[in-house]
Amino acid sequence: MTTTDVTTGRLLDVGRIYLEPEVHAHARGREILERFPGAELIEVPSHWQIPELHGNEGNVGDWLRIKRETLVLGVKKSLSLRPNGRSSDFIAPSHSNGCAMACAYCYVPRRKGFANPITTFVNIERICASIARHVGRQGTKPAPNQCDPEAWVYDIGENGDCAVDALVSDNVRDLVALFRGLPTAKASFATKRVNRDLLDYDPQGRTRLRFSLMPHETARIVDIRTSPVAERIAAIDDFVAAGYEVHLNLSPVIVHDGWQDAWDRLLADVADGAGDAARRQLKAEVIMLTHNDRLHEVNLGWHPRAEELLWRPEIQEPKRSGTGGWNVRYRRGFKGGCVDELREIIARRLPECEIRYAF
């Protein structure tokens, strides 16, 4: 694992680490602490119980600084896997939670409150073992589905970005190696970060990397601290050549004046930037924006300009979330029409690209 992105301080410049006491007993925990030798260490009873971090409303103004300078280390307690059925067959136990990037629409901070830095779980051996046991119990996939025609697909990055997590530890490398040896399964994760260290992980076709894309001008407003969209497109061929299955995560689709033309230009750039080998295996998922009232309030404290795009009550409708807050999504009927329009653009610009699902 290289240290280029960490030592430049551009994305991560860790000066404070909150950690559970058990972290010291794990090899991965000790490796991470050695990686950031100058960081202040603060022991906490739980990675979820850090009042000065997650419960402090005053942190909103320091949203970006905390993401850059703070790291949380914990031990993953629940190792259960759950069905998904959209992008993947199953959601694997999280090896991380939170992110150093700051996409204004991200759903992960909704549970944390006023700060959302990376939390890394150090018991990676148990996480990998639980996945391997689950894969073994599934046997051979009996029939194709939208996730994959042959392999069981496991999302390993539901609560973070694996390409960024790889700057902190070797957890992602270990997971890619695990699936390399599981002939009936694939790992999958979406990313907005081009981390070329991952090109050396030798996935041998058993890891699906989904580059998240949206129009360049929209991304400049809401995809904060991410790799530029043009850089993500330019990396597609390299990751295919390195042995990854590369798909597109066209998400979130944000409706605004001229959004159709913006998506048309983006997909034309993909068509021009991806080579024949990449385009032959290219598939996509389309996800319309879902926003949240709590995240809306947080964003107003650090990035109100993003909310001009994300919070559109005149075209959105509320829905009570499973955690008690209110999500907002584009109104029924209106949303379906937008999905149909985007399908037509994809069919025109990338006719060989299968849409695995859209909602």
Phi, psi and omega per residue, in radians:
M1 nan 2.220 3.140
T2 -1.483 2.966 -3.099
T3 -2.077 0.209 -3.010
T4 -0.932 -0.979 -3.029
D5 -1.218 -0.485 -3.132
V6 -1.283 -0.839 -3.002
T7 -1.281 -0.375 3.087
T8 -1.232 -0.388 -3.114
G9 1.300 0.114 -3.089
R10 -1.254 -0.752 3.124
L11 -1.862 -0.739 3.140
L12 -2.243 2.292 3.026
D13 -2.482 1.246 -2.915
V14 -1.213 2.092 3.099
G15 -2.060 -0.164 -3.119
R16 -2.498 2.281 3.122
I17 -2.192 2.074 2.966
Y18 -1.563 2.313 -3.080
L19 -2.547 2.531 2.997
E20 -1.298 2.586 -3.083
P21 -0.997 -0.563 -3.093
E22 -1.181 -0.250 -3.090
V23 -0.994 -0.648 -3.099
H24 -1.107 -0.398 -3.094
A25 -1.440 -0.084 -3.082
H26 -1.923 2.372 -3.126
A27 -1.017 -0.708 -3.134
R28 -1.141 -0.664 3.085
G29 -1.076 -0.786 -3.141
R30 -1.129 -0.650 3.111
E31 -1.060 -0.772 -3.111
I32 -1.162 -0.741 3.129
L33 -1.098 -0.634 3.081
E34 -1.189 -0.479 -3.126
R35 -1.254 -0.464 3.137
F36 -2.164 1.179 -2.968
P37 -1.166 -0.412 -3.098
G38 -1.598 0.023 -3.059
A39 -1.314 2.523 3.011
E40 -1.269 2.302 -3.125
L41 -1.830 2.247 -3.141
I42 -2.233 1.965 -3.129
E43 -1.358 2.431 -3.133
V44 -2.334 2.663 -3.120
P45 -1.201 -0.477 -3.113
S46 -2.716 2.564 3.110
H47 -1.165 -0.306 3.071
W48 -1.550 -0.325 -3.043
Q49 -1.863 1.327 3.116
I50 -2.279 1.407 -3.022
P51 -0.975 -0.667 -3.106
E52 -1.245 -0.213 3.138
L53 -1.795 -1.155 -3.050
H54 -1.409 -0.477 -3.021
G55 -1.743 0.121 -3.044
N56 -1.784 1.859 -3.105
E57 -1.053 -0.489 3.129
G58 -1.157 -0.217 3.141
N59 -1.269 -0.291 -3.049
V60 -0.988 -0.696 3.139
G61 -1.163 -0.343 3.118
D62 -1.854 0.415 -3.062
W63 -0.867 -0.853 -3.074
L64 -1.323 -0.693 -3.138
R65 -1.095 -0.734 3.139
I66 -1.101 -0.697 3.115
K67 -1.092 -0.615 -3.110
R68 -1.368 -0.638 -2.912
E69 -1.855 -0.182 -3.015
T70 -2.025 2.450 3.058
L71 -2.331 2.502 3.079
V72 -2.081 2.343 3.105
L73 -2.079 2.330 -3.132
G74 -2.574 3.107 3.081
V75 -1.960 2.174 -3.119
K76 -1.249 2.104 -3.092
K77 -1.523 -0.875 -3.127
S78 -1.530 2.135 -3.132
L79 -1.960 0.401 -3.124
S80 -1.329 2.663 3.035
L81 -1.951 2.606 -3.130
R82 -2.317 2.653 -3.139
P83 -1.172 2.652 3.075
N84 -2.178 -1.321 3.042
G85 1.669 -0.149 3.072
R86 -1.761 -1.519 -3.139
S87 -1.316 -0.503 -3.107
S88 -2.470 2.855 3.051
D89 -1.313 -0.628 -3.083
F90 -2.452 2.661 2.995
I91 -1.739 2.097 -3.141
A92 -1.347 2.776 3.044
P93 -1.000 2.401 -3.074
S94 -1.179 2.332 2.973
H95 -1.660 -0.085 3.100
S96 -2.744 2.979 3.097
N97 -2.676 2.300 -3.113
G98 1.589 3.118 -2.985
C99 -2.775 2.652 3.047
A100 -1.440 -0.306 3.033
M101 -1.429 3.045 -2.977
A102 -2.504 1.004 3.103
C103 -1.152 2.257 -2.964
A104 -1.202 -0.277 -3.083
Y105 -1.824 0.043 -3.018
C106 -1.041 2.355 -3.087
Y107 -1.457 -0.318 -3.037
V108 -1.086 -0.716 -3.103
P109 -1.159 -0.224 -3.056
R110 -1.038 -0.529 -3.126
R111 -1.525 -0.393 -2.998
K112 -1.569 -0.499 3.126
G113 1.767 -1.961 -2.864
F114 -1.868 0.147 3.053
A115 -2.735 2.508 -3.057
N116 -2.534 1.049 3.054
P117 -1.355 3.112 3.120
I118 -1.217 2.307 2.857
T119 -1.909 2.157 3.120
T120 -1.922 2.339 3.116
F121 -1.687 2.284 -2.949
V122 -1.657 -0.157 3.140
N123 -1.596 1.013 -3.046
I124 -1.146 -0.524 3.136
E125 -1.082 -0.733 3.129
R126 -1.212 -0.629 3.094
I127 -1.099 -0.831 3.125
C128 -1.098 -0.709 -3.127
A129 -1.125 -0.672 3.139
S130 -1.167 -0.654 3.088
I131 -1.148 -0.807 -3.113
A132 -1.053 -0.712 3.115
R133 -1.121 -0.725 -3.126
H134 -1.122 -0.770 3.100
V135 -1.041 -0.744 3.135
G136 -1.068 -0.635 -3.135
R137 -1.241 -0.435 -3.084
Q138 -1.304 -0.510 -3.055
G139 1.209 -2.752 3.141
T140 -1.372 2.455 3.135
K141 -1.132 2.194 -2.993
P142 -1.321 -0.439 -3.079
A143 -2.763 2.672 3.087
P144 -1.115 2.649 2.968
N145 -2.538 -3.049 -3.055
Q146 -1.189 -0.322 3.127
C147 -1.307 -0.759 -3.121
D148 -3.002 2.556 3.132
P149 -1.276 -0.392 -3.025
E150 -2.272 -0.730 -2.984
A151 -1.699 2.608 2.896
W152 -1.268 2.276 -3.076
V153 -1.866 2.270 -3.112
Y154 -2.059 2.094 3.074
D155 -1.368 2.086 -3.108
I156 -1.817 0.073 -3.066
G157 -2.344 0.637 -3.053
E158 -1.059 -0.669 -2.979
N159 -1.895 0.273 3.126
G160 -2.894 -2.896 3.087
D161 -2.125 1.993 -3.022
C162 -1.085 -0.580 -3.133
A163 -1.164 -0.508 3.057
V164 -1.431 -0.706 3.104
D165 -0.979 -0.557 -3.115
A166 -1.191 -0.233 3.045
L167 -1.367 -0.313 -3.073
V168 -1.686 -0.707 -3.045
S169 -2.707 3.126 3.103
D170 -1.616 0.305 3.138
N171 -0.993 -0.783 -3.099
V172 -1.194 -0.715 3.069
R173 -0.996 -0.747 -3.130
D174 -1.131 -0.666 -3.141
L175 -1.223 -0.698 3.077
V176 -1.085 -0.727 3.099
A177 -1.115 -0.673 3.111
L178 -1.024 -0.893 -3.076
F179 -1.242 -0.404 3.042
R180 -1.022 -0.491 -3.129
G181 -1.789 0.230 3.136
L182 -2.040 1.620 -2.988
P183 -1.189 -0.225 -3.136
T184 -1.794 0.110 -3.034
A185 -2.455 2.785 3.035
K186 -2.322 2.547 2.917
A187 -1.505 2.745 3.101
S188 -2.592 2.451 3.001
F189 -2.719 2.605 3.052
A190 -1.686 2.596 -3.134
T191 -2.574 2.631 3.014
K192 -2.063 0.215 -3.103
R193 -2.119 2.228 3.042
V194 -1.568 1.773 3.110
N195 -1.932 1.787 -3.032
R196 -1.285 -0.161 2.993
D197 -1.041 -0.531 -3.120
L198 -1.155 -0.312 3.130
L199 -1.136 -0.331 -3.126
D200 -1.661 0.119 -3.046
Y201 -1.420 -0.200 3.075
D202 0.958 1.109 -3.075
P203 -1.298 -0.342 3.094
Q204 0.935 0.675 3.069
G205 1.377 0.069 -3.059
R206 -1.760 0.109 3.043
T207 -2.265 2.244 3.095
R208 -1.746 2.069 3.082
L209 -1.786 2.179 -3.118
R210 -1.896 1.891 3.081
F211 -1.331 2.101 3.086
S212 -1.362 2.256 -3.101
L213 -2.299 2.564 2.951
M214 -2.645 2.903 -3.134
P215 -0.944 2.493 -3.020
H216 -0.956 -0.815 -3.038
E217 -1.188 -0.571 3.069
T218 -1.242 -0.744 -3.136
A219 -1.047 -0.610 -3.137
R220 -1.108 -0.381 3.127
I221 -1.613 -0.722 -2.973
V222 -1.922 -0.357 3.124
D223 -1.641 1.353 -3.026
I224 -1.447 2.335 3.091
R225 1.198 0.344 3.099
T226 -1.707 2.958 2.987
S227 -1.206 2.467 3.093
P228 -0.970 2.553 -3.117
V229 -1.000 -0.689 3.126
A230 -1.058 -0.623 3.110
E231 -1.203 -0.655 3.090
R232 -1.101 -0.782 3.131
I233 -1.089 -0.755 -3.118
A234 -1.122 -0.366 -3.102
A235 -1.528 -0.191 -3.037
I236 -0.977 -0.906 -3.096
D237 -1.051 -0.700 -3.101
D238 -1.129 -0.681 -3.126
F239 -1.295 -0.569 3.027
V240 -1.114 -0.786 3.135
A241 -1.100 -0.498 -3.133
A242 -1.418 -0.049 3.072
G243 1.837 0.112 3.064
Y244 -1.509 2.558 2.837
E245 -1.443 2.160 -3.049
V246 -1.988 2.100 3.045
H247 -2.036 3.043 3.104
L248 -1.961 2.387 3.023
N249 -1.909 1.650 -3.100
L250 -1.455 1.569 -2.882
S251 -2.873 2.543 -0.277
P252 -1.395 2.633 3.043
V253 -1.459 2.007 -3.070
I254 -1.878 2.137 -3.071
V255 -1.515 2.237 3.087
H256 -2.723 3.024 3.115
D257 -1.043 2.160 3.117
G258 1.474 0.213 -3.065
W259 -1.104 -0.568 -3.129
Q260 -1.112 -0.796 3.134
D261 -1.123 -0.640 3.126
A262 -1.111 -0.744 3.110
W263 -1.198 -0.604 3.082
D264 -1.074 -0.771 3.115
R265 -1.138 -0.721 3.133
L266 -1.064 -0.846 -3.084
L267 -1.213 -0.491 2.998
A268 -1.131 -0.674 3.085
D269 -1.119 -0.686 3.090
V270 -1.107 -0.797 -3.135
A271 -1.039 -0.672 3.134
D272 -1.340 -0.501 -2.999
G273 -1.634 -0.351 -3.110
A274 -1.723 2.328 -3.128
G275 -1.347 3.093 -3.070
D276 -1.055 -0.754 -3.112
A277 -1.083 -0.723 3.133
A278 -1.184 -0.749 -3.071
R279 -1.194 -0.510 3.118
R280 -1.141 -0.508 -3.102
Q281 -1.858 0.074 -3.017
L282 -1.299 2.304 2.995
K283 -2.377 2.867 -3.051
A284 -2.472 2.712 2.940
E285 -2.143 2.527 -3.079
V286 -2.084 2.175 -3.103
I287 -2.280 2.026 3.070
M288 -1.275 2.669 -3.099
L289 -1.041 2.313 2.834
T290 -2.079 2.271 -3.137
H291 -2.055 -3.084 -2.981
N292 -2.617 2.445 -3.066
D293 -1.128 -0.657 -3.130
R294 -1.192 -0.755 3.112
L295 -1.162 -0.603 3.063
H296 -0.977 -0.802 -3.136
E297 -1.155 -0.702 3.094
V298 -1.095 -0.803 -3.103
N299 -1.079 -0.609 3.123
L300 -1.060 -0.428 -3.136
G301 -1.422 -0.308 -3.114
W302 -2.333 -0.349 -3.070
H303 -2.649 1.115 -3.076
P304 -1.096 -0.436 3.140
R305 -1.069 -0.630 3.126
A306 -1.090 -0.619 -3.092
E307 -1.176 -0.350 3.045
E308 -1.113 -0.495 3.082
L309 -1.560 -0.661 -2.957
L310 -1.515 -0.586 -3.029
W311 -1.806 1.729 -3.050
R312 -2.249 1.295 -3.065
P313 -0.963 -0.478 -3.094
E314 -1.213 -0.321 3.113
I315 -2.181 0.173 -3.106
Q316 -2.088 2.788 3.085
E317 -2.305 2.579 -3.097
P318 -1.486 2.689 3.010
K319 -2.577 2.272 -3.140
R320 -1.123 2.225 -3.130
S321 -1.454 2.915 3.134
G322 -1.178 -0.305 -3.137
T323 -1.745 0.132 3.029
G324 1.726 -0.195 3.091
G325 -1.517 -3.017 3.115
W326 -1.988 2.106 2.952
N327 -1.553 2.657 3.008
V328 -2.173 2.467 3.123
R329 -2.464 2.864 -3.129
Y330 -1.113 2.527 -3.030
R331 -1.080 2.521 3.105
R332 -0.998 2.458 -3.074
G333 1.601 -1.026 3.048
F334 -1.073 -0.814 -3.131
K335 -1.070 -0.783 -3.138
G336 -1.055 -0.673 3.100
G337 -1.120 -0.669 3.111
C338 -1.149 -0.727 3.107
V339 -1.052 -0.759 3.135
D340 -1.086 -0.708 3.121
E341 -1.097 -0.731 -3.136
L342 -1.204 -0.651 3.064
R343 -0.987 -0.733 -3.131
E344 -1.139 -0.674 3.118
I345 -1.146 -0.766 3.121
I346 -1.081 -0.764 -3.134
A347 -1.066 -0.592 -3.129
R348 -1.376 -0.738 -3.037
R349 -1.546 -0.619 -3.123
L350 -2.298 1.179 -3.020
P351 -1.067 -0.431 -3.136
E352 -1.457 -0.112 -3.059
C353 -1.527 1.926 3.093
E354 -1.270 2.364 3.037
I355 -1.565 1.928 -3.085
R356 -1.215 -0.663 3.026
Y357 -2.888 2.763 3.103
A358 -2.522 2.317 3.061
F359 -2.719 nan nan
